[in-house]
Amino acid sequence: MTTTQTTQSQMPPFDAQRIAVLRQVLDIAVEQIAVQYRTPATKAMMAQIIVSRAADGITDTSALVSHAVQAGAAGAP
């Protein structure tokens, strides 16, 4: 089993409505970082943070946005 398969099997499934909300969280968070950092790599990193925190049980959208903005504030490494 690869790392990707292990990670996917450990994450709870999200329904379509929850995925739509997480997508909105990403859009809001991306708008809050500097334009020069709005790259596909940074957006992917921010999305990963959002999904990870949501899987950990965080449901507050403001908290999810905050985590994502912190992660993306300086762009992807």
Backbone as JSON Lines, residues from 0, in Angstrom:
{"i":0,"aa":"M","n":[0.85,-1.18,0.0],"ca":[0.0,0.0,0.0],"c":[0.89,1.24,0.0]}
{"i":1,"aa":"T","n":[0.58,2.19,-0.84],"ca":[1.38,3.41,-0.92],"c":[0.91,4.41,0.13]}
{"i":2,"aa":"T","n":[1.71,5.44,0.32],"ca":[1.35,6.49,1.28],"c":[0.04,7.14,0.88]}
{"i":3,"aa":"T","n":[-0.16,7.38,-0.4],"ca":[-1.38,8.01,-0.87],"c":[-2.6,7.15,-0.53]}
{"i":4,"aa":"Q","n":[-2.52,5.85,-0.75],"ca":[-3.62,4.97,-0.43],"c":[-3.9,4.95,1.06]}
{"i":5,"aa":"T","n":[-2.86,4.95,1.86],"ca":[-3.04,4.96,3.3],"c":[-3.73,6.23,3.74]}
{"i":6,"aa":"T","n":[-3.28,7.38,3.24],"ca":[-3.88,8.66,3.61],"c":[-5.34,8.7,3.2]}
{"i":7,"aa":"Q","n":[-5.65,8.26,2.0],"ca":[-7.02,8.3,1.53],"c":[-7.92,7.39,2.35]}
{"i":8,"aa":"S","n":[-7.42,6.23,2.77],"ca":[-8.25,5.32,3.53],"c":[-8.47,5.8,4.95]}
{"i":9,"aa":"Q","n":[-7.62,6.67,5.47],"ca":[-7.75,7.17,6.82],"c":[-8.67,8.39,6.89]}
{"i":10,"aa":"M","n":[-8.88,9.07,5.79],"ca":[-9.69,10.28,5.78],"c":[-11.16,9.91,5.7]}
{"i":11,"aa":"P","n":[-11.98,10.61,6.46],"ca":[-13.42,10.33,6.38],"c":[-13.96,10.81,5.04]}
{"i":12,"aa":"P","n":[-14.98,10.15,4.54],"ca":[-15.56,10.6,3.28],"c":[-16.33,11.91,3.49]}
{"i":13,"aa":"F","n":[-16.26,12.77,2.5],"ca":[-17.01,14.03,2.54],"c":[-18.11,13.93,1.5]}
{"i":14,"aa":"D","n":[-19.3,14.38,1.86],"ca":[-20.38,14.37,0.89],"c":[-20.24,15.57,-0.04]}
{"i":15,"aa":"A","n":[-21.05,15.61,-1.07],"ca":[-20.94,16.66,-2.09],"c":[-21.13,18.06,-1.49]}
{"i":16,"aa":"Q","n":[-22.04,18.18,-0.54],"ca":[-22.28,19.49,0.08],"c":[-21.05,19.95,0.86]}
{"i":17,"aa":"R","n":[-20.43,19.04,1.6],"ca":[-19.24,19.39,2.38],"c":[-18.09,19.77,1.45]}
{"i":18,"aa":"I","n":[-17.94,19.05,0.36],"ca":[-16.88,19.37,-0.61],"c":[-17.11,20.76,-1.19]}
{"i":19,"aa":"A","n":[-18.36,21.1,-1.48],"ca":[-18.67,22.43,-2.01],"c":[-18.29,23.51,-1.0]}
{"i":20,"aa":"V","n":[-18.56,23.26,0.27],"ca":[-18.21,24.23,1.32],"c":[-16.69,24.36,1.41]}
{"i":21,"aa":"L","n":[-15.98,23.25,1.36],"ca":[-14.51,23.3,1.44],"c":[-13.93,24.05,0.24]}
{"i":22,"aa":"R","n":[-14.55,23.9,-0.91],"ca":[-14.11,24.64,-2.1],"c":[-14.31,26.14,-1.9]}
{"i":23,"aa":"Q","n":[-15.43,26.53,-1.3],"ca":[-15.68,27.94,-1.01],"c":[-14.66,28.47,-0.01]}
{"i":24,"aa":"V","n":[-14.33,27.65,0.98],"ca":[-13.31,28.03,1.96],"c":[-11.99,28.3,1.24]}
{"i":25,"aa":"L","n":[-11.61,27.43,0.31],"ca":[-10.37,27.62,-0.44],"c":[-10.44,28.92,-1.24]}
{"i":26,"aa":"D","n":[-11.54,29.17,-1.92],"ca":[-11.67,30.4,-2.71],"c":[-11.52,31.65,-1.83]}
{"i":27,"aa":"I","n":[-12.16,31.62,-0.66],"ca":[-12.06,32.75,0.27],"c":[-10.63,32.93,0.75]}
{"i":28,"aa":"A","n":[-9.98,31.83,1.11],"ca":[-8.61,31.9,1.62],"c":[-7.64,32.4,0.56]}
{"i":29,"aa":"V","n":[-7.79,31.94,-0.66],"ca":[-6.89,32.37,-1.74],"c":[-7.0,33.87,-1.97]}
{"i":30,"aa":"E","n":[-8.21,34.4,-1.85],"ca":[-8.4,35.84,-2.03],"c":[-7.67,36.65,-0.96]}
{"i":31,"aa":"Q","n":[-7.32,36.03,0.14],"ca":[-6.69,36.74,1.25],"c":[-5.16,36.68,1.24]}
{"i":32,"aa":"I","n":[-4.58,36.01,0.26],"ca":[-3.12,36.0,0.17],"c":[-2.69,36.9,-0.98]}
{"i":33,"aa":"A","n":[-1.43,37.3,-0.97],"ca":[-0.91,38.19,-2.0],"c":[-1.03,37.55,-3.38]}
{"i":34,"aa":"V","n":[-1.32,38.37,-4.37],"ca":[-1.55,37.89,-5.74],"c":[-0.37,37.07,-6.25]}
{"i":35,"aa":"Q","n":[0.84,37.46,-5.94],"ca":[2.01,36.75,-6.47],"c":[2.11,35.32,-5.93]}
{"i":36,"aa":"Y","n":[1.41,35.02,-4.85],"ca":[1.45,33.67,-4.28],"c":[0.27,32.8,-4.7]}
{"i":37,"aa":"R","n":[-0.61,33.32,-5.51],"ca":[-1.79,32.57,-5.94],"c":[-1.46,31.64,-7.11]}
{"i":38,"aa":"T","n":[-0.53,30.77,-6.86],"ca":[-0.08,29.81,-7.87],"c":[-0.81,28.48,-7.67]}
{"i":39,"aa":"P","n":[-0.81,27.63,-8.69],"ca":[-1.43,26.31,-8.5],"c":[-0.8,25.53,-7.33]}
{"i":40,"aa":"A","n":[0.5,25.64,-7.15],"ca":[1.16,24.92,-6.06],"c":[0.7,25.44,-4.7]}
{"i":41,"aa":"T","n":[0.57,26.75,-4.57],"ca":[0.11,27.32,-3.3],"c":[-1.34,26.95,-3.04]}
{"i":42,"aa":"K","n":[-2.16,27.02,-4.08],"ca":[-3.57,26.65,-3.92],"c":[-3.71,25.19,-3.52]}
{"i":43,"aa":"A","n":[-2.9,24.32,-4.11],"ca":[-2.94,22.9,-3.75],"c":[-2.52,22.69,-2.31]}
{"i":44,"aa":"M","n":[-1.5,23.41,-1.87],"ca":[-1.05,23.31,-0.5],"c":[-2.15,23.78,0.46]}
{"i":45,"aa":"M","n":[-2.79,24.87,0.12],"ca":[-3.87,25.4,0.95],"c":[-5.05,24.43,0.99]}
{"i":46,"aa":"A","n":[-5.38,23.84,-0.15],"ca":[-6.47,22.86,-0.2],"c":[-6.15,21.66,0.68]}
{"i":47,"aa":"Q","n":[-4.91,21.24,0.66],"ca":[-4.5,20.11,1.49],"c":[-4.68,20.45,2.98]}
{"i":48,"aa":"I","n":[-4.31,21.65,3.36],"ca":[-4.48,22.08,4.75],"c":[-5.96,22.09,5.13]}
{"i":49,"aa":"I","n":[-6.78,22.62,4.26],"ca":[-8.23,22.69,4.53],"c":[-8.81,21.3,4.72]}
{"i":50,"aa":"V","n":[-8.52,20.4,3.8],"ca":[-9.06,19.05,3.88],"c":[-8.53,18.32,5.12]}
{"i":51,"aa":"S","n":[-7.26,18.52,5.39],"ca":[-6.66,17.88,6.57],"c":[-7.32,18.36,7.86]}
{"i":52,"aa":"R","n":[-7.5,19.67,7.99],"ca":[-8.12,20.22,9.2],"c":[-9.59,19.8,9.29]}
{"i":53,"aa":"A","n":[-10.28,19.76,8.16],"ca":[-11.67,19.31,8.17],"c":[-11.75,17.84,8.58]}
{"i":54,"aa":"A","n":[-10.82,17.04,8.12],"ca":[-10.77,15.63,8.5],"c":[-10.48,15.46,9.98]}
{"i":55,"aa":"D","n":[-9.76,16.43,10.56],"ca":[-9.47,16.41,12.0],"c":[-10.68,16.84,12.83]}
{"i":56,"aa":"G","n":[-11.74,17.29,12.16],"ca":[-12.95,17.64,12.86],"c":[-13.25,19.12,12.95]}
{"i":57,"aa":"I","n":[-12.4,19.97,12.38],"ca":[-12.67,21.41,12.4],"c":[-13.79,21.69,11.41]}
{"i":58,"aa":"T","n":[-14.86,22.29,11.89],"ca":[-16.01,22.59,11.04],"c":[-16.25,24.08,10.87]}
{"i":59,"aa":"D","n":[-15.6,24.89,11.69],"ca":[-15.75,26.34,11.62],"c":[-15.05,26.86,10.37]}
{"i":60,"aa":"T","n":[-15.81,27.47,9.46],"ca":[-15.22,27.93,8.21],"c":[-14.17,29.01,8.42]}
{"i":61,"aa":"S","n":[-14.37,29.87,9.39],"ca":[-13.38,30.92,9.67],"c":[-12.05,30.31,10.1]}
{"i":62,"aa":"A","n":[-12.11,29.27,10.91],"ca":[-10.89,28.6,11.35],"c":[-10.2,27.92,10.17]}
{"i":63,"aa":"L","n":[-10.97,27.3,9.29],"ca":[-10.38,26.65,8.12],"c":[-9.72,27.68,7.21]}
{"i":64,"aa":"V","n":[-10.38,28.81,7.01],"ca":[-9.8,29.89,6.2],"c":[-8.5,30.36,6.83]}
{"i":65,"aa":"S","n":[-8.52,30.57,8.13],"ca":[-7.34,31.05,8.84],"c":[-6.16,30.1,8.68]}
{"i":66,"aa":"H","n":[-6.4,28.81,8.85],"ca":[-5.32,27.82,8.68],"c":[-4.76,27.87,7.26]}
{"i":67,"aa":"A","n":[-5.65,27.96,6.28],"ca":[-5.22,27.97,4.89],"c":[-4.43,29.24,4.56]}
{"i":68,"aa":"V","n":[-4.9,30.37,5.05],"ca":[-4.21,31.65,4.79],"c":[-2.81,31.63,5.42]}
{"i":69,"aa":"Q","n":[-2.7,31.11,6.62],"ca":[-1.38,31.0,7.27],"c":[-0.46,30.14,6.42]}
{"i":70,"aa":"A","n":[-0.97,29.04,5.9],"ca":[-0.16,28.14,5.1],"c":[0.26,28.76,3.77]}
{"i":71,"aa":"G","n":[-0.63,29.56,3.18],"ca":[-0.35,30.1,1.85],"c":[0.22,31.51,1.83]}
{"i":72,"aa":"A","n":[0.38,32.12,2.99],"ca":[0.8,33.51,3.05],"c":[2.14,33.79,2.39]}
{"i":73,"aa":"A","n":[3.02,32.82,2.41],"ca":[4.34,33.01,1.79],"c":[4.51,32.16,0.54]}
{"i":74,"aa":"G","n":[3.44,31.61,0.05],"ca":[3.5,30.78,-1.14],"c":[3.98,29.38,-0.83]}
{"i":75,"aa":"A","n":[3.93,28.54,-1.84],"ca":[4.39,27.15,-1.69],"c":[5.91,27.12,-1.75]}
{"i":76,"aa":"P","n":[6.49,26.19,-1.0],"ca":[7.97,26.08,-1.02],"c":[8.5,25.63,-2.37]}
